[in-house]
């Protein structure tokens, strides 16, 4: 920061206007041209906007002329992470979001796996966490609504899930839009249409944000578009829109709060002065007067302890490596005598589990390229989307996520990984598994009893199969 001020209470909008104009002048005198102003939705900041003639209304102004350089514009924006959190605070109590979390929290592999209790029921500190907010407004959440709404009705559970997620089209669309806004800061829907619907139906329709927040979104988006176009015209090839936010200010406040969680005006000014001058205090290497040790003794002791721990870790690694190799050999010996031409359909048919396992299969194959280095192995493992049977539905989630780079796997490969996953789940469904020390070995023992398809060519089958199963169990 190049300037900060201590005030008794919050500064009024009038004082902020004077300070901003003074800041423009100081920066200009030192050769720096201010291009935009960013702030949160505090009431005094709204008053500041009003005095500058800035408005988020449809025909309102989003910029003004630089006071000392009239040919340059100054754009006003509201901090996007703050706006996203405002929408999140209205969305987290929505029934559909609660249903998605409840359906995911009891399963190990399922849609909505990225949501935790902190996403749906954040405390006061977690509400300020932008990462949790952005994960809620992600394409994964939108796709989960879409798939669960179109759930197959071949079981009673499927019918119940589908009924719980009927009418989620709008919240799916909103989630996708918020994801795009946060990623590229280029809104692609009409805010005026949202206002028109609200005016027609009034309080009968629950808005996803307030009218004030809606105007803040419009102001920020218009300013961002204008500023990006201005920079492109100036010859800049890449615009880092993340720099438009007030993250540096939030980071500065975080440093201050790490020193004093409730600073007074005096302590705040003192802390920020140290931070701005990059003052560092080091206690580890500081000589303590009257002490019977010198500066080097603690450091040498730490190095010695580190060397001991490193040697101990190497010994453990050697033991674990031999143990894993023994399990691999035993696993392969059992699986090779149980090869079948096709894996029969089991009694458990979980549509959501099939979607997630198939998507995971594609990830395994894509990230472990040596599994398909051989052309014969590749044809037995990978396939094109059109090569899958017409009645095969486990690839729906992958197809929704695909932008041309995801991998589709063959049905036998999917069935093999699915039976492995079911064997692992059967182990962890037993509540006593938390008391079992050798869960890894027991899971491998259960998998060794399965029937599998010979996925790879004769030359690479032994290594690839045991490697694949061990990687999945890990």
C-alpha angles and dihedrals in degrees: 000000000000096000139022134169136203115221136177101243125340117328114246124243091254092057091047091053091054092047093050093050089049089050091052090052094047093049092046092051089056094048098260118126115207111220104179145009121220128189141151127258097273115146093241089054089053088052089051090054092050093052091051090050092246118146138173093214119119095262096029126122118255098186143031137202119275107256093227100029110040094185090063124076128217113212124206123216139173114228107268097214089055091051091048090052090051090057090044092054089058094043103046093074093051113123094231093054091050090049092051092052093045092051092050104041095071096050132072098213116026146116113288091032090142093065121092135178089269091059094054102030106027120177121226093277094044090052087067092053108107093192093061090047094050092048090055090053095051135124088248090064092046093049091048090057091049096049096043091048089055094042116155113257098212092114136038089246090053091052091050093049092048092050092050092056101042113126095028094122094104096046089048090053092047091051092052091049093050089049091053093045093053094044102047106006092229112118116210104191135073116261089187089063089055091052091048092054091048092050092050097047101027116188093351089083118062109227119218088223137010123267090255092053090047090057090047089055091050093048093049095046095047092047092048093050093048093046093048091050090048092053093047090053089051090059100261108144100193127037117197100210090186087073089065091072128082095246093128089056092048089049090051091051089049091056091049092049091049088061097040121006092199106027123185120224091263096048091044092054091047094049094047090049090056091046094049091051090047091236112179129196119202119194100168096069097032115118110238111216114237093018122136094219131070130223096268101053099074091045093051091048090052092050091050092050090047091053091051092050092048092053091047090051091051091053091050092048091054091051093047092047092054090046093052092048090053091051091048092053092047091047093051093047091055098042096049092062092051102055114142133182093238136007110236119233109265128225094255113076111177109173094197092048090051091053094051096043092050091050089048090051090058090050092051093051094045096048095044101054095171088072089069100031088108113072092221092051090047092055091050094050110029128051143164122265090246091055093066118098115268092238092051110111105168092093096063096099092047091049091053092051096042119111093169101287106077121103126238118208131205122264094248091053090050093048091050094053091043094057089047090052092048090051090053092047092051088057095050094043086072105089090213091067090095088067094050112099098192100048092140093057093045092051090052090049091054091048090050088064093058129104112239138181120246094251103174136048120278093259098052102026099096097051098036096048097051091041091051095050094045092049091051094048091050 
